[in-house]
Amino acid sequence: MVKVCPDALESFFVSVFEAEGFSGAQSREIADVLLTADLFGIESHGAQRLMYYHQNIASGSVSVGSELEILSETPVSALIDGHFGMGQCVSVFAMRLAIEKAKQSGVGLVSVRNSSHFGIAGYYTRMALQEGLAAFAMTNTGPIMVPTFGAQMMLGTNPIAFAMPADPYPLWFDASTTVVTLGKVELYSKLGRQMPNGWVIDAEGREMPDAARANSSILNGEPGGILPLGGAGELNSGHKGYGLALMVEALTGVLSGGLISPEMEGPHGDHTAHFFMAFDPAMFGEPAQIRARLSEYLCMLRESDKLPGQSRIYTPGEKAWSHMKLCEKAGIRIDDATWTEMNTIAQMLNVDMPAVMA
């Protein structure tokens, strides 16, 4: 495990993507999404994702020189074709457009097709927070989730993010509709750790705690897969995670006319669709009063009675903001396997590695 200064890591990300052929502005957009994931403690979607992106660029699944296209537009909506560009660049443009429409009309909805992996969904809702707006962001992904009572991967991780302004921390929620993301399975595999039961099953419905075996099985499209949020069957509400994932598919791949999860295979394995919504709380009342009301409620939650032995109740987003403050002072931790991958990429692209903190 090594520690790297956030600024040094961001500069490394920018250098990597410039060497991959992206413009300086595009590289900074991609780098900021990756850095935010690491700062927020979502290490499965930060530096750990570099090799995945490099492979997608090298294979042509992600088109470096493509330009997105607005196919249709109204005062409150837009449909974008990403033309298989880098998901972060496509999505930053899409959320900026949603924010612009929300400022003008109260709400902005943008649907995107033919994009690619866009990093953490919560990055884009955070963009709206910085403008005093509330927002949703979601994406479908290649198939890794088995439906309730199913043995074939038919849905993606399909995360849902929501954010709304509050003090001292915003309400910031970002979660997959699977029990765990594929990135977390990959991380456990890199670290040689056994996964908890209830994450992945095989074709017979048996638990698959071996992370390396599970990761290989999922990537090879073998029967079985990651369980929906809630777990197997209906007893612990796995059907609810399945339903939420299907909702995301409807709002992304279906609504945009893009690919749905089972269609993402072969050269289209990473061609995802997204949905963004920004809205102005002022449509419903005085923004300051709404913000104060939400802030008060979040404070009530944090200060409510705790179970024996527990000292804190967290509200969604609080841990991320706390982790960011810690990383800004103490650096970002990178596991040895990811550091090795970073070295490999640096050598291939002839860029300098970031310095390690003492």
matplotlib code that plots the C-alpha trace (Angstrom):
import matplotlib.pyplot as plt

x = [0.0, 1.3, 0.0, -0.1, -0.8, -4.2, -2.7, 0.0, -2.4, -4.7, -1.7, -0.8, -4.4, -4.3, -0.9, -2.2, -5.3, -3.4, -1.0, -4.1, -5.0, -7.6, -7.4, -6.2, -9.8, -11.1, -8.2, -8.9, -12.6, -11.8, -9.1, -11.5, -14.1, -11.4, -9.9, -13.3, -13.9, -10.6, -11.1, -14.6, -13.3, -14.8, -11.5, -13.1, -13.8, -10.6, -7.0, -8.2, -10.1, -7.1, -6.2, -9.9, -10.1, -6.7, -7.9, -11.2, -9.3, -6.8, -9.5, -11.5, -14.5, -14.0, -13.4, -10.9, -11.6, -15.4, -17.7, -21.1, -24.2, -27.5, -30.2, -33.2, -33.9, -36.7, -36.5, -36.5, -34.9, -32.3, -31.3, -27.5, -25.6, -22.2, -20.8, -18.8, -16.7, -15.3, -18.2, -16.9, -16.6, -20.0, -21.6, -20.1, -21.5, -24.9, -25.2, -24.1, -26.9, -29.4, -28.2, -28.5, -32.1, -33.0, -31.8, -33.9, -37.0, -36.8, -36.0, -33.6, -33.7, -31.0, -30.9, -27.7, -27.0, -23.8, -21.6, -19.2, -18.4, -18.8, -17.2, -19.2, -22.7, -22.5, -19.9, -22.6, -25.2, -22.4, -22.1, -25.7, -25.2, -22.5, -25.2, -27.7, -29.8, -30.9, -30.2, -30.5, -27.9, -27.9, -26.4, -26.8, -23.8, -22.9, -24.7, -23.4, -26.7, -28.9, -32.6, -34.4, -34.6, -32.4, -29.1, -28.2, -26.7, -29.4, -28.9, -26.0, -24.7, -27.2, -26.3, -28.6, -27.3, -29.3, -28.2, -29.9, -28.3, -28.0, -25.6, -23.0, -23.1, -25.4, -27.6, -25.5, -26.5, -24.8, -25.3, -25.4, -28.6, -26.4, -25.2, -21.8, -20.1, -17.9, -15.2, -15.3, -15.1, -12.1, -10.5, -11.0, -9.5, -6.4, -6.0, -6.4, -9.2, -12.3, -15.6, -18.4, -21.3, -24.3, -22.4, -22.0, -23.6, -22.8, -25.2, -26.7, -27.3, -24.4, -22.3, -19.0, -16.7, -13.6, -13.1, -10.7, -13.0, -16.1, -14.4, -13.2, -16.7, -18.4, -16.0, -16.3, -20.1, -20.6, -23.9, -24.4, -23.5, -23.8, -27.0, -29.4, -29.4, -31.1, -29.6, -30.9, -34.6, -37.3, -36.9, -34.4, -36.0, -33.7, -36.6, -36.5, -32.9, -33.9, -36.9, -34.7, -32.1, -34.9, -36.1, -32.6, -32.6, -35.9, -34.6, -31.3, -31.0, -34.7, -35.6, -32.5, -32.8, -29.4, -28.3, -29.9, -27.7, -28.0, -27.0, -23.7, -21.3, -18.3, -17.4, -20.4, -19.5, -19.0, -21.5, -23.7, -26.6, -27.2, -30.0, -29.5, -32.0, -31.4, -34.1, -34.4, -36.0, -37.2, -40.1, -41.5, -40.7, -38.0, -34.7, -33.1, -36.1, -36.0, -32.3, -32.7, -35.5, -33.4, -30.4, -32.5, -33.8, -30.3, -29.1, -32.0, -30.9, -27.3, -28.3, -31.0, -30.6, -27.9, -27.5, -25.3, -21.7, -22.3, -21.1, -22.2, -25.1, -24.1, -26.3, -25.6, -22.6, -21.2, -18.5, -17.5, -17.0, -15.1, -12.9, -12.1, -10.9, -8.7, -7.2, -6.5, -4.2, -2.9, -2.9, -4.8, -4.1, -3.4, -3.2, 0.0, -1.8, -3.3, 0.1, 1.7, -0.9, -0.3, 3.4, 2.7, 0.5, 3.1, 5.8, 3.5, 2.5, 5.9, 4.5, 6.0, 4.5, 3.3, 5.7, 4.9, 4.2, 6.4]
y = [0.0, 3.5, 7.0, 9.7, 13.4, 14.1, 16.8, 14.4, 11.7, 14.0, 15.2, 11.6, 10.9, 13.9, 12.8, 9.3, 10.4, 13.0, 10.3, 8.2, 10.9, 13.0, 16.8, 18.6, 19.6, 16.1, 14.6, 17.0, 16.0, 12.3, 12.8, 14.8, 12.0, 9.4, 11.6, 12.3, 8.5, 8.0, 11.1, 9.9, 6.4, 4.6, 3.0, 0.6, 3.5, 5.6, 4.6, 1.0, 1.7, 2.9, -0.4, -1.1, 2.2, 1.7, -1.7, -0.3, 2.5, 0.1, -2.3, 0.6, 0.1, 3.7, 6.1, 8.8, 11.2, 10.9, 13.9, 13.6, 14.7, 16.2, 14.3, 16.1, 18.9, 20.8, 23.5, 20.8, 17.7, 16.5, 13.2, 12.7, 10.2, 9.8, 8.0, 5.7, 8.4, 8.4, 8.2, 10.9, 13.5, 12.6, 12.7, 16.0, 17.6, 16.0, 17.0, 20.6, 20.7, 19.4, 22.0, 24.8, 23.7, 23.4, 27.0, 28.2, 26.0, 24.5, 21.0, 19.4, 15.8, 14.4, 10.9, 9.5, 6.5, 5.0, 6.2, 4.1, 3.6, 7.0, 6.4, 7.2, 8.3, 10.6, 12.8, 14.2, 14.9, 16.7, 19.0, 20.0, 20.5, 23.1, 25.1, 24.8, 22.2, 18.7, 15.9, 12.2, 10.3, 6.7, 4.3, 0.8, -1.4, -4.7, -7.7, -8.9, -9.2, -12.3, -11.5, -12.8, -16.7, -16.4, -18.0, -15.8, -12.3, -10.1, -6.7, -4.4, -2.8, 0.0, 2.6, 5.3, 8.6, 11.4, 14.6, 17.6, 20.7, 20.7, 21.8, 21.0, 18.0, 17.6, 14.6, 12.6, 9.1, 6.8, 3.1, 0.2, -1.9, -5.0, -6.1, -5.1, -3.7, -5.6, -3.2, -4.4, -8.0, -7.1, -5.3, -8.4, -10.5, -8.2, -8.3, -12.1, -11.8, -14.0, -12.2, -12.3, -14.7, -13.2, -11.4, -13.8, -17.1, -19.8, -21.5, -23.7, -20.8, -21.7, -19.0, -18.1, -16.4, -16.9, -13.4, -14.5, -17.3, -15.1, -12.3, -14.7, -16.3, -12.9, -11.6, -14.9, -14.7, -18.0, -18.8, -17.2, -13.7, -10.9, -10.8, -7.9, -5.5, -7.4, -10.8, -14.1, -14.8, -12.6, -13.2, -10.3, -8.2, -9.2, -8.6, -4.9, -4.5, -6.4, -4.0, -0.9, -2.2, -2.7, 0.8, 2.1, 0.0, 1.6, 5.1, 4.5, 1.9, 1.8, 5.6, 6.6, 4.0, 2.7, -0.8, -2.6, -4.7, -8.1, -6.5, -5.3, -8.0, -8.4, -5.0, -3.4, -4.7, -1.2, 0.8, 2.1, 4.5, 7.2, 9.3, 12.7, 14.9, 18.3, 20.3, 23.6, 23.3, 26.8, 25.4, 24.1, 26.9, 29.2, 27.3, 28.5, 27.1, 23.8, 23.5, 24.4, 21.8, 19.0, 20.0, 19.9, 16.4, 15.1, 16.5, 14.7, 11.4, 11.8, 12.7, 10.0, 7.1, 4.7, 1.0, -0.2, 0.1, 2.5, 6.1, 7.4, 7.4, 8.7, 10.3, 9.5, 11.4, 12.3, 9.6, 10.6, 14.2, 13.2, 10.8, 13.6, 15.9, 13.1, 12.4, 16.0, 16.0, 12.4, 11.4, 8.8, 5.1, 2.9, -0.9, -2.7, -4.4, -1.1, 0.6, -2.1, -1.5, 2.2, 1.5, -0.7, 2.0, 4.7, 2.7, 1.9, 5.6, 7.1, 9.2, 9.8, 8.0, 10.2, 10.6, 8.5, 10.3, 9.5]
z = [0.0, -0.9, -0.3, -3.0, -2.8, -4.5, -6.7, -7.8, -8.6, -10.5, -12.6, -13.3, -14.5, -16.8, -18.3, -18.9, -20.8, -22.7, -23.8, -24.7, -27.2, -25.3, -25.3, -22.2, -21.3, -21.7, -19.8, -16.9, -16.9, -16.8, -14.1, -11.9, -11.9, -11.0, -8.4, -6.8, -6.5, -4.6, -2.5, -1.5, -0.6, -3.6, -4.6, -7.0, -9.3, -9.0, -9.9, -9.8, -13.1, -15.1, -16.6, -17.6, -19.4, -21.1, -22.4, -23.7, -25.5, -27.0, -28.2, -29.8, -27.6, -26.5, -29.4, -28.5, -31.3, -31.4, -30.9, -29.1, -30.9, -29.6, -31.5, -30.2, -27.7, -25.9, -23.2, -20.5, -22.3, -24.6, -26.2, -26.8, -28.9, -27.3, -30.4, -28.1, -26.5, -23.0, -20.6, -18.3, -21.1, -22.5, -19.0, -17.9, -21.0, -20.4, -16.8, -17.6, -20.2, -17.6, -15.1, -17.7, -18.5, -14.8, -14.2, -17.2, -16.8, -13.4, -14.6, -17.0, -18.2, -20.5, -21.9, -23.4, -25.6, -27.1, -24.3, -22.0, -18.3, -16.7, -13.3, -10.1, -10.7, -7.7, -9.4, -11.7, -9.0, -7.1, -10.2, -9.6, -5.9, -6.7, -8.5, -5.7, -7.5, -6.7, -9.1, -10.2, -12.3, -13.3, -15.9, -17.1, -17.6, -19.1, -17.6, -14.2, -12.2, -12.0, -11.7, -8.7, -9.0, -12.2, -13.1, -16.1, -15.9, -17.4, -15.8, -14.9, -11.7, -12.7, -10.0, -8.9, -7.4, -5.8, -4.2, -2.6, -0.9, 2.9, 5.7, 6.8, 4.5, 1.5, 1.1, -1.4, -2.2, -4.7, -4.8, -7.2, -7.4, -7.1, -3.7, -4.7, -7.9, -10.2, -9.3, -5.7, -6.9, -8.9, -5.9, -3.7, -6.4, -6.7, -2.9, -2.8, -0.3, 0.1, -0.5, 2.0, 1.4, -0.4, -3.1, -6.0, -6.9, -9.4, -11.9, -9.2, -6.8, -4.5, -2.8, -4.6, -2.1, -4.2, -5.7, -8.4, -9.5, -9.4, -11.3, -14.0, -14.2, -14.6, -17.2, -19.2, -19.2, -17.4, -15.6, -12.2, -11.3, -8.7, -6.7, -6.7, -3.7, -1.0, -1.9, -3.2, -3.4, -1.9, 1.9, 2.2, -0.6, -3.4, -5.8, -4.8, -6.0, -9.2, -9.7, -9.1, -11.7, -14.2, -13.6, -14.4, -17.6, -18.6, -18.0, -19.7, -22.5, -23.3, -23.1, -25.1, -27.8, -26.8, -25.7, -22.8, -20.6, -22.2, -25.6, -24.3, -25.4, -27.7, -29.3, -27.6, -24.1, -22.6, -24.7, -21.9, -21.7, -19.0, -17.6, -15.8, -14.1, -12.4, -10.8, -8.9, -5.4, -5.9, -8.0, -4.7, -2.2, -0.8, -1.5, 1.8, 3.8, 1.9, 2.5, 6.2, 6.6, 5.0, 7.1, 10.3, 9.4, 8.6, 11.9, 13.7, 12.1, 13.2, 16.7, 17.2, 19.6, 18.8, 19.3, 22.2, 21.3, 18.4, 18.5, 15.2, 12.8, 9.4, 6.7, 3.0, 1.8, 5.2, 5.1, 1.6, 2.6, 5.8, 3.7, 1.3, 4.1, 5.4, 2.0, 1.4, 4.5, 4.6, 0.9, -1.1, -0.4, -3.4, -3.1, -4.4, -7.3, -8.6, -8.1, -10.3, -13.0, -12.9, -13.4, -16.4, -18.0, -17.2, -19.0, -22.0, -22.4, -21.3, -18.5, -15.0, -12.0, -9.1, -6.1, -3.1, 0.2, 3.2]

ax = plt.figure().add_subplot(projection="3d")
ax.plot(x, y, z, "-o")
ax.set_aspect("equal")
plt.show()
